[in-house]
Amino acid sequence: FLQYADEQNKDFINEEGLERFFQDLGIELSDILTLIVAWQFGAETFGEFSKEEFIEGFKSLRCESTRDLKNKLPSLKAELKDDRCFREFYQFIFNYVKGPDTKVLDLNMAVELWNVVLKDRFKFLDLWTSFLKERHNKAISKDTWNLLLEFSKHINATMTNYDDEGAWPVLIDDFVEWATPKISSVDKK
């Protein structure tokens, strides 16, 4: 822990220390594995690990060194193939990244996270992020964050199974209305 700890506050690893830690694990900062490790460690604040989170995280994963953890990374990533496990991980991300003093997630951060976390899981991810940048341009609520995962699993390739009377957030209703003609025009070509 101490090799990564903040110089001013030895009870925390700050962003610089995390960068070194993930580098030692062979992980790029943009890799989903950084979020998986934070989730497994029960981290509460984005961009830092407390001493307790770090030590308890290693213990709960039964790792004694960064080498042990590095060897365990593929199995941690594989656990996300389980839908229940992935849902827990996905819901953790919102609270972890949004910060303690806000109830919403910055749009640009949400888009970055979705591009990492929902890549290969949401067939309309590119359309969704284009829609948000073009039409929404506001922060993302927890409700929208959570229900997008359900929407991504539910919706078919033509969006014809979408129920606009369902309990979807207005933002998802608006997205379907915006995206449906785009999908139809691609199908006709």
Buried (B, 14 or more C-beta within 10 A) or exposed (E): BEEBBBEEEEEBBBEEBBBEBBEBBEBEEEBBBBBBBBBBBBBEBBBBBBBEBBEEBBEEBEBEEBEEBBEBBEEBEEEBEEEEEBBEBBBBBBBBBBBEEEEBBBBEBBBBBBBBBBEEBBBBBEBBBBBBEEEBEEBBBBEBBBBBBBBBEEBEEEBEEBEEEEEBBEBBBBBBEBBBEEBEEEEEE
